[in-house]
């Protein structure tokens, strides 16, 4: 029954902004009792929080692969892992990052990525200068929005091309990527 509530919420989110979805709309569409909804979720916010946490957990699982591919390059296996993650989570990514632009969720995913990168690089937060801290936040947010933009535009380029663009931006900088005519041909 819990999965029915979640799938109904996701179905409704295609037509209604998630902050406008009510418990009533879920129980009517799912044809369940209000008490059934409350058995699984305290309120809509708890349902959203559970979905956000699921996506965060999935993101954490592939982040090391993504981070290494953006810095050191990629191979077919890496591309498949990233592509599978996006395909399996595209609906939630669309809901939370694109259509509803949930700032709290963006903050959570940025913090998770930030903490994971510090852990992977064996760097202590206290040892970062403000320039390093801001640069890392900029990098994380830029890459997240790049992937969100790609999804929003119907994945109009192949995933390996997107990762190549992301890697170029990281290694050469965004201005080089924009103004160098030889870039990305």
GROMACS elastic network, one bead per residue, 0.5 to 0.9 nm:
[ bonds ]
;  ai    aj funct       b0    kb
    1     5     6  0.64072   500
    1     6     6  0.87520   500
    1    32     6  0.87257   500
    1    36     6  0.78742   500
    1    37     6  0.86521   500
    1    40     6  0.86451   500
    2     5     6  0.51485   500
    2     6     6  0.63152   500
    2     7     6  0.86335   500
    2    36     6  0.85298   500
    2    37     6  0.78448   500
    2    39     6  0.88721   500
    2    40     6  0.63258   500
    2    41     6  0.87572   500
    3     6     6  0.50113   500
    3     7     6  0.59655   500
    3     8     6  0.83807   500
    4     7     6  0.51188   500
    4     8     6  0.59769   500
    4     9     6  0.84904   500
    4    30     6  0.67871   500
    5     8     6  0.51425   500
    5     9     6  0.61691   500
    5    10     6  0.86659   500
    5    26     6  0.68529   500
    5    27     6  0.77509   500
    5    30     6  0.66270   500
    5    32     6  0.86280   500
    5    37     6  0.70835   500
    5    40     6  0.87770   500
    5    47     6  0.89482   500
    6     9     6  0.50447   500
    6    10     6  0.61910   500
    6    11     6  0.85493   500
    6    26     6  0.89391   500
    6    47     6  0.75682   500
    6    51     6  0.84254   500
    7    11     6  0.60248   500
    7    12     6  0.85458   500
    7    30     6  0.88158   500
    8    12     6  0.60925   500
    8    13     6  0.84927   500
    8    26     6  0.61634   500
    8    27     6  0.85524   500
    8    29     6  0.68380   500
    8    30     6  0.60540   500
    9    12     6  0.51400   500
    9    13     6  0.61133   500
    9    14     6  0.89908   500
    9    18     6  0.83197   500
    9    21     6  0.76588   500
    9    25     6  0.87083   500
    9    26     6  0.62126   500
    9    30     6  0.89556   500
    9    47     6  0.87023   500
   10    13     6  0.50248   500
   10    14     6  0.68283   500
   10    18     6  0.88882   500
   10    91     6  0.79403   500
   10    92     6  0.82611   500
   10    95     6  0.84075   500
   11    14     6  0.56170   500
   11    15     6  0.77086   500
   12    15     6  0.56618   500
   12    16     6  0.59089   500
   12    17     6  0.83842   500
   12    18     6  0.80590   500
   12    21     6  0.72145   500
   12    25     6  0.81876   500
   12    26     6  0.77499   500
   12    29     6  0.85672   500
   13    17     6  0.58583   500
   13    18     6  0.55924   500
   13    20     6  0.89523   500
   13    21     6  0.73933   500
   13    95     6  0.72263   500
   14    17     6  0.77352   500
   14    18     6  0.88822   500
   14    95     6  0.82093   500
   16    19     6  0.81996   500
   16    20     6  0.63783   500
   16    21     6  0.65325   500
   17    20     6  0.54474   500
   17    21     6  0.68138   500
   17    95     6  0.85866   500
   17    99     6  0.76656   500
   17   100     6  0.66614   500
   18    21     6  0.52113   500
   18    22     6  0.86081   500
   18    48     6  0.85806   500
   18    95     6  0.78836   500
   18    96     6  0.89832   500
   18   100     6  0.71333   500
   19    22     6  0.81260   500
   19    44     6  0.88337   500
   19   100     6  0.83865   500
   21    24     6  0.82958   500
   21    25     6  0.65003   500
   21    26     6  0.74947   500
   21    44     6  0.79764   500
   22    25     6  0.51941   500
   22    26     6  0.64615   500
   22    27     6  0.87675   500
   22    44     6  0.71159   500
   23    26     6  0.51069   500
   23    27     6  0.61460   500
   23    28     6  0.85154   500
   23    34     6  0.76347   500
   23    37     6  0.76898   500
   23    43     6  0.75145   500
   23    44     6  0.66746   500
   24    27     6  0.52492   500
   24    28     6  0.60023   500
   24    29     6  0.84541   500
   24    34     6  0.77144   500
   25    28     6  0.52814   500
   25    29     6  0.60779   500
   25    30     6  0.83929   500
   26    29     6  0.53130   500
   26    30     6  0.58624   500
   26    31     6  0.80998   500
   26    32     6  0.83415   500
   26    37     6  0.84633   500
   27    30     6  0.50815   500
   27    31     6  0.55000   500
   27    32     6  0.50431   500
   27    33     6  0.62334   500
   27    34     6  0.62653   500
   27    36     6  0.85502   500
   27    37     6  0.71896   500
   28    32     6  0.67840   500
   28    33     6  0.83850   500
   29    32     6  0.80790   500
   30    33     6  0.89213   500
   32    35     6  0.83595   500
   32    36     6  0.65231   500
   32    37     6  0.75811   500
   33    36     6  0.52333   500
   33    37     6  0.68481   500
   33    38     6  0.89896   500
   34    37     6  0.52210   500
   34    38     6  0.64220   500
   34    39     6  0.87012   500
   35    39     6  0.60231   500
   35    40     6  0.89076   500
   36    39     6  0.50603   500
   36    40     6  0.69024   500
   36    41     6  0.87570   500
   37    40     6  0.56365   500
   37    41     6  0.59917   500
   37    42     6  0.80097   500
   37    43     6  0.82691   500
   38    42     6  0.54135   500
   38    43     6  0.70489   500
   39    42     6  0.75681   500
   40    47     6  0.84712   500
   41    44     6  0.71979   500
   41    45     6  0.85795   500
   41    46     6  0.59525   500
   41    47     6  0.59583   500
   42    45     6  0.79895   500
   42    46     6  0.61043   500
   42    47     6  0.79090   500
   43    46     6  0.54608   500
   43    47     6  0.66909   500
   43    48     6  0.89682   500
   44    47     6  0.50436   500
   44    48     6  0.62390   500
   44    49     6  0.85314   500
   45    48     6  0.50431   500
   45    49     6  0.59901   500
   45    50     6  0.85853   500
   46    50     6  0.61242   500
   46    51     6  0.86440   500
   47    50     6  0.52290   500
   47    51     6  0.64417   500
   47    52     6  0.87119   500
   48    51     6  0.51517   500
   48    52     6  0.61006   500
   48    53     6  0.85570   500
   49    52     6  0.50043   500
   49    53     6  0.60411   500
   49    54     6  0.85465   500
   49   105     6  0.89717   500
   50    53     6  0.51171   500
   50    54     6  0.62068   500
   50    55     6  0.87425   500
   51    54     6  0.50617   500
   51    55     6  0.63553   500
   51    56     6  0.86471   500
   51    92     6  0.75443   500
   52    55     6  0.51617   500
   52    56     6  0.61370   500
   52    57     6  0.86241   500
   52    92     6  0.78020   500
   52    96     6  0.76984   500
   52   105     6  0.69803   500
   53    57     6  0.60524   500
   53    58     6  0.85530   500
   54    57     6  0.51837   500
   54    58     6  0.62979   500
   54    59     6  0.85927   500
   55    58     6  0.50914   500
   55    59     6  0.60092   500
   55    60     6  0.85593   500
   55    89     6  0.70735   500
   55    92     6  0.70398   500
   55    93     6  0.77913   500
   56    60     6  0.61039   500
   56    61     6  0.86835   500
   56   105     6  0.89073   500
   56   108     6  0.79674   500
   56   109     6  0.63587   500
   56   112     6  0.77255   500
   57    60     6  0.51509   500
   57    61     6  0.64393   500
   58    61     6  0.51880   500
   58    62     6  0.67888   500
   58    63     6  0.86739   500
   58    85     6  0.75354   500
   58    89     6  0.82972   500
   59    62     6  0.55005   500
   59    63     6  0.58503   500
   59    85     6  0.78091   500
   59   109     6  0.81239   500
   59   112     6  0.88450   500
   59   113     6  0.85521   500
   60    63     6  0.50964   500
   60    64     6  0.75664   500
   60   109     6  0.88581   500
   60   112     6  0.73028   500
   60   113     6  0.73907   500
   60   116     6  0.77058   500
   61    64     6  0.72228   500
   61    65     6  0.83278   500
   62    65     6  0.53340   500
   62    66     6  0.61782   500
   62    67     6  0.86057   500
   62    81     6  0.73593   500
   62    82     6  0.70050   500
   62    85     6  0.74780   500
   63    67     6  0.58432   500
   63    68     6  0.84179   500
   63    82     6  0.89268   500
   63   113     6  0.72151   500
   63   116     6  0.77875   500
   63   117     6  0.85518   500
   64    67     6  0.51104   500
   64    68     6  0.61335   500
   64    69     6  0.85132   500
   64   116     6  0.77988   500
   64   117     6  0.78726   500
   64   120     6  0.75321   500
   65    68     6  0.53192   500
   65    69     6  0.61203   500
   65    70     6  0.86429   500
   65    78     6  0.65612   500
   65    81     6  0.79185   500
   65    82     6  0.78104   500
   66    69     6  0.51435   500
   66    70     6  0.61586   500
   66    71     6  0.86515   500
   66    74     6  0.88456   500
   66    78     6  0.75925   500
   66    79     6  0.87884   500
   66    81     6  0.87191   500
   66    82     6  0.68439   500
   66   163     6  0.89968   500
   67    70     6  0.52906   500
   67    71     6  0.62921   500
   67    72     6  0.84236   500
   67   117     6  0.77610   500
   68    71     6  0.51795   500
   68    72     6  0.55477   500
   68    73     6  0.70680   500
   68    74     6  0.78731   500
   69    72     6  0.53439   500
   69    75     6  0.79341   500
   69    78     6  0.70172   500
   69    79     6  0.84679   500
   69   163     6  0.78045   500
   69   167     6  0.79525   500
   70    73     6  0.58548   500
   70    74     6  0.73861   500
   70   163     6  0.66677   500
   70   164     6  0.78604   500
   70   166     6  0.66728   500
   70   168     6  0.85977   500
   70   170     6  0.75453   500
   71    74     6  0.88195   500
   71   167     6  0.64667   500
   71   170     6  0.75025   500
   71   171     6  0.77544   500
   72   167     6  0.84160   500
   73   163     6  0.85985   500
   73   164     6  0.80832   500
   73   167     6  0.74843   500
   74    77     6  0.80694   500
   74    78     6  0.58946   500
   74    79     6  0.67984   500
   74   160     6  0.82194   500
   74   163     6  0.81482   500
   74   164     6  0.86103   500
   75    78     6  0.53291   500
   75    79     6  0.63372   500
   75    80     6  0.87450   500
   75   160     6  0.89925   500
   76    79     6  0.51338   500
   76    80     6  0.61894   500
   76    81     6  0.87126   500
   76   160     6  0.86482   500
   77    80     6  0.51156   500
   77    81     6  0.62545   500
   77    82     6  0.87495   500
   78    81     6  0.51386   500
   78    82     6  0.62722   500
   78    83     6  0.84609   500
   79    82     6  0.52375   500
   79    83     6  0.58996   500
   79    84     6  0.84138   500
   79   159     6  0.69733   500
   79   160     6  0.63764   500
   79   163     6  0.83429   500
   80    84     6  0.58837   500
   80    85     6  0.84505   500
   80   159     6  0.89066   500
   81    84     6  0.52204   500
   81    85     6  0.62275   500
   81    86     6  0.87507   500
   82    85     6  0.51158   500
   82    86     6  0.62797   500
   82    87     6  0.86323   500
   82   159     6  0.82708   500
   83    86     6  0.51756   500
   83    87     6  0.60867   500
   83    88     6  0.84983   500
   83   159     6  0.67037   500
   84    87     6  0.50826   500
   84    88     6  0.59150   500
   84    89     6  0.83696   500
   85    88     6  0.52525   500
   85    89     6  0.60128   500
   85    90     6  0.80553   500
   86    89     6  0.51826   500
   86    90     6  0.52710   500
   86    91     6  0.89493   500
   86    93     6  0.80083   500
   86   151     6  0.86391   500
   87    90     6  0.52362   500
   87    91     6  0.83150   500
   88    91     6  0.78741   500
   88    92     6  0.89932   500
   89    92     6  0.55186   500
   89    93     6  0.60923   500
   89    94     6  0.85301   500
   90    94     6  0.59123   500
   90    95     6  0.85055   500
   90   151     6  0.76405   500
   91    94     6  0.51549   500
   91    95     6  0.62331   500
   91    96     6  0.87356   500
   92    96     6  0.60019   500
   92    97     6  0.80775   500
   93    96     6  0.53988   500
   93    97     6  0.54660   500
   93    98     6  0.69397   500
   93    99     6  0.88969   500
   93   148     6  0.73350   500
   93   151     6  0.85093   500
   94    97     6  0.56508   500
   94    99     6  0.59168   500
   94   100     6  0.80694   500
   94   101     6  0.88479   500
   94   148     6  0.74498   500
   94   151     6  0.74887   500
   94   152     6  0.73398   500
   95    98     6  0.60539   500
   95    99     6  0.52684   500
   95   100     6  0.58744   500
   95   101     6  0.77489   500
   95   102     6  0.86033   500
   96    99     6  0.66299   500
   96   100     6  0.55545   500
   96   101     6  0.56773   500
   96   102     6  0.55414   500
   96   103     6  0.87257   500
   96   105     6  0.69620   500
   96   106     6  0.81503   500
   97   100     6  0.63553   500
   97   102     6  0.62471   500
   97   103     6  0.83058   500
   97   105     6  0.77986   500
   97   106     6  0.70565   500
   97   144     6  0.87637   500
   97   145     6  0.80865   500
   97   148     6  0.66023   500
   98   101     6  0.53214   500
   98   102     6  0.84243   500
   98   145     6  0.87729   500
   98   148     6  0.63152   500
   98   149     6  0.77264   500
   98   151     6  0.84511   500
   98   152     6  0.67526   500
   99   102     6  0.86142   500
   99   152     6  0.87029   500
  100   103     6  0.88102   500
  101   104     6  0.88680   500
  101   105     6  0.81801   500
  101   106     6  0.77127   500
  102   105     6  0.53176   500
  102   106     6  0.62897   500
  102   107     6  0.87187   500
  103   107     6  0.60909   500
  103   108     6  0.85655   500
  104   107     6  0.50489   500
  104   108     6  0.62336   500
  104   109     6  0.87336   500
  105   109     6  0.61447   500
  105   110     6  0.84073   500
  106   109     6  0.52188   500
  106   110     6  0.59779   500
  106   111     6  0.84647   500
  106   141     6  0.82493   500
  106   144     6  0.87668   500
  107   110     6  0.50974   500
  107   111     6  0.60345   500
  107   112     6  0.85215   500
  108   111     6  0.51322   500
  108   112     6  0.60815   500
  108   113     6  0.85433   500
  109   112     6  0.50171   500
  109   113     6  0.60576   500
  109   114     6  0.84058   500
  109   144     6  0.88855   500
  110   113     6  0.51044   500
  110   114     6  0.59209   500
  110   115     6  0.85075   500
  110   137     6  0.72226   500
  110   140     6  0.64072   500
  110   141     6  0.66169   500
  110   144     6  0.83961   500
  111   115     6  0.60101   500
  111   116     6  0.84008   500
  111   137     6  0.86082   500
  112   115     6  0.52477   500
  112   116     6  0.60569   500
  112   117     6  0.85642   500
  113   116     6  0.50562   500
  113   117     6  0.60275   500
  113   118     6  0.85485   500
  113   140     6  0.70247   500
  114   117     6  0.52495   500
  114   118     6  0.62618   500
  114   119     6  0.86323   500
  114   136     6  0.72477   500
  114   137     6  0.70463   500
  114   140     6  0.73121   500
  115   118     6  0.51588   500
  115   119     6  0.61444   500
  115   120     6  0.86117   500
  115   125     6  0.84810   500
  116   120     6  0.59966   500
  116   121     6  0.84584   500
  117   120     6  0.50085   500
  117   121     6  0.59858   500
  117   122     6  0.82467   500
  117   123     6  0.82753   500
  117   136     6  0.89172   500
  118   121     6  0.52012   500
  118   122     6  0.58219   500
  118   124     6  0.65115   500
  118   125     6  0.70801   500
  119   123     6  0.62801   500
  119   124     6  0.78161   500
  120   123     6  0.77827   500
  121   124     6  0.89149   500
  123   126     6  0.85617   500
  123   127     6  0.71441   500
  123   128     6  0.78976   500
  124   127     6  0.54043   500
  124   128     6  0.70906   500
  125   128     6  0.54992   500
  125   129     6  0.87926   500
  125   133     6  0.81143   500
  126   129     6  0.80263   500
  128   131     6  0.78742   500
  128   132     6  0.57245   500
  128   133     6  0.60397   500
  129   132     6  0.51626   500
  129   133     6  0.62255   500
  129   134     6  0.86486   500
  130   134     6  0.60316   500
  130   135     6  0.83150   500
  131   134     6  0.52923   500
  131   135     6  0.59319   500
  131   136     6  0.85139   500
  132   135     6  0.50209   500
  132   136     6  0.60452   500
  132   137     6  0.85793   500
  133   136     6  0.52891   500
  133   137     6  0.63071   500
  133   138     6  0.86324   500
  134   137     6  0.50849   500
  134   138     6  0.60372   500
  134   139     6  0.85219   500
  135   138     6  0.50065   500
  135   139     6  0.60862   500
  135   140     6  0.86188   500
  136   139     6  0.50067   500
  136   140     6  0.61337   500
  136   141     6  0.85724   500
  137   140     6  0.51676   500
  137   141     6  0.60775   500
  137   142     6  0.83328   500
  138   141     6  0.53313   500
  138   142     6  0.58702   500
  138   143     6  0.84692   500
  139   142     6  0.51798   500
  139   143     6  0.61243   500
  139   144     6  0.86002   500
  139   170     6  0.75377   500
  140   143     6  0.53088   500
  140   144     6  0.61911   500
  140   145     6  0.86648   500
  141   144     6  0.51026   500
  141   145     6  0.61205   500
  141   146     6  0.84329   500
  142   145     6  0.52670   500
  142   146     6  0.60292   500
  142   147     6  0.87544   500
  143   147     6  0.63321   500
  143   148     6  0.85917   500
  143   166     6  0.68246   500
  143   170     6  0.89900   500
  144   147     6  0.53494   500
  144   148     6  0.61871   500
  144   149     6  0.85688   500
  145   149     6  0.58264   500
  145   150     6  0.83611   500
  146   149     6  0.51144   500
  146   150     6  0.62186   500
  146   151     6  0.87804   500
  146   162     6  0.84773   500
  146   166     6  0.76178   500
  147   150     6  0.50093   500
  147   151     6  0.63299   500
  147   152     6  0.86133   500
  147   162     6  0.79159   500
  147   166     6  0.88893   500
  148   151     6  0.51469   500
  148   152     6  0.60751   500
  148   153     6  0.86055   500
  149   153     6  0.61608   500
  149   154     6  0.87842   500
  149   155     6  0.86062   500
  150   153     6  0.52020   500
  150   154     6  0.65942   500
  150   155     6  0.51577   500
  150   156     6  0.70655   500
  150   157     6  0.78867   500
  150   162     6  0.78454   500
  151   154     6  0.51982   500
  151   155     6  0.50664   500
  151   156     6  0.82354   500
  152   155     6  0.73044   500
  153   156     6  0.61862   500
  154   157     6  0.85537   500
  155   158     6  0.69404   500
  155   159     6  0.77800   500
  157   160     6  0.83708   500
  157   161     6  0.64348   500
  157   162     6  0.67245   500
  158   161     6  0.53023   500
  158   162     6  0.64325   500
  158   163     6  0.88651   500
  159   163     6  0.62063   500
  159   164     6  0.85233   500
  160   163     6  0.51226   500
  160   164     6  0.61035   500
  160   165     6  0.86416   500
  161   165     6  0.61890   500
  161   166     6  0.85955   500
  162   165     6  0.50643   500
  162   166     6  0.61618   500
  162   167     6  0.85444   500
  163   167     6  0.59642   500
  163   168     6  0.84138   500
  164   167     6  0.50790   500
  164   168     6  0.60735   500
  164   169     6  0.86216   500
  164   184     6  0.85067   500
  165   168     6  0.50491   500
  165   169     6  0.62133   500
  165   170     6  0.86552   500
  165   177     6  0.81938   500
  165   184     6  0.71586   500
  166   169     6  0.51498   500
  166   170     6  0.62848   500
  166   171     6  0.87347   500
  167   170     6  0.50289   500
  167   171     6  0.61076   500
  167   172     6  0.83193   500
  168   171     6  0.51830   500
  168   172     6  0.55915   500
  168   173     6  0.71381   500
  168   174     6  0.81905   500
  168   176     6  0.88085   500
  168   177     6  0.70013   500
  168   183     6  0.86086   500
  168   184     6  0.83398   500
  169   172     6  0.54250   500
  169   175     6  0.82667   500
  169   176     6  0.77217   500
  169   177     6  0.60902   500
  170   173     6  0.55905   500
  170   174     6  0.75727   500
  172   175     6  0.81215   500
  172   176     6  0.60095   500
  172   177     6  0.70130   500
  173   176     6  0.55504   500
  173   177     6  0.64850   500
  173   178     6  0.89432   500
  174   178     6  0.62014   500
  174   179     6  0.86945   500
  175   178     6  0.50421   500
  175   179     6  0.59742   500
  175   180     6  0.79716   500
  176   179     6  0.54339   500
  176   180     6  0.53765   500
  176   181     6  0.89676   500
  176   183     6  0.76266   500
  177   180     6  0.60139   500
  177   181     6  0.84267   500
  177   183     6  0.59208   500
  177   184     6  0.74847   500
  178   181     6  0.79555   500
  178   183     6  0.78407   500
  179   182     6  0.88597   500
  179   183     6  0.80427   500
  180   183     6  0.53468   500
  180   184     6  0.88067   500
  181   184     6  0.81240   500
  181   185     6  0.82205   500
  182   185     6  0.62844   500
